[in-house]
Amino acid sequence: MIVITGARGFIASNLAEKLNNKGFNNLILVDELQNQAKNSNINHIHYEQIIDRNDFLPWFDLNGENVDFVFHLGARTDTTEQDEKVFNELNLNFSKRVFETCTKFNIPLVYASSAATYGNGDLGYDDTKSIQDLKPLNPYGWSKQAFDLWVLEQKETPDFWVGLKFFNVYGKHENHKKRMASVVYHTFNQIMQTGEMKLFMSHKEGIADGEQRRDFIAVDDLVDVCYFFYSTQKNSGLYNLGTGEARTFNELAHAVFHAMHVPPKISYIPTPTDIREAYQYYTKAEMNKLRSIGYTKPFTSLEDGVREYVQNFLQNPT
């Protein structure tokens, strides 16, 4: 059995689809089941059982010997949330219990960390360096940093474990994320509604409006890497998961307009005050560590990824 937490969410539902396509239907899906907004993400998924998040840890303690692999992708991902108790419960303590049970039964584990752990990027985005001095910009980032540090301190671990620092992911099944959905998703919807896109102004000297840069990765590329680690189960540790390229929001918006065959029309609005101080102006994953262990598949370009997402999913929802 393969366990996937956060299974009805954006990334995990794409991973479940990938595993189905590889012939794996023995999936144990774990999620918070009261929220019905994400049900459509798994309507097409073949699985063995679905378990409410609140019931999972007792189930895992009783059934761990029958579990072959865990993808722990469930988390509270709202970067505007300021209640540290929420993150301590869902992102830190719950994750510790998952890790401890994987250790108890020696179950291979891949879990979701985040590029938010790198903070403003002053210390770079190098996954071969110590993470001890990283300073995230919000409680979400701190919760992921705290768990990464805790994992590295453990004397007893599963024989194989990997934490993946996801950069800016976009792709199908993210419509339930609302404000936290990708800029690709929001650009498409704004163009559909108004014919234009409003990007955030720059509030940093030397950076023009819309020239903030991020490492945008297509969700299909991300789940390919997850499957690579499932297949190899070697080289435990923390790994970046981006493309290794930093692209501007202006470039992203132009790619969406182009994919929709609409003339570009972009304006700029102030960055909301609740995220302004914690806003990352530049992210770029160093990807040599992943490449060094044998991952050779190229990452999708922003233009190709946006075109596929817009034309094959956003314009043709199923």
Summary of the structure (lengths in Angstrom):
residues: 318
radius of gyration: 19.1
end to end distance: 28.2
largest distance: 57.5
contacts: 1030
relative contact order: 0.14
helix: 43%
strand: 17%
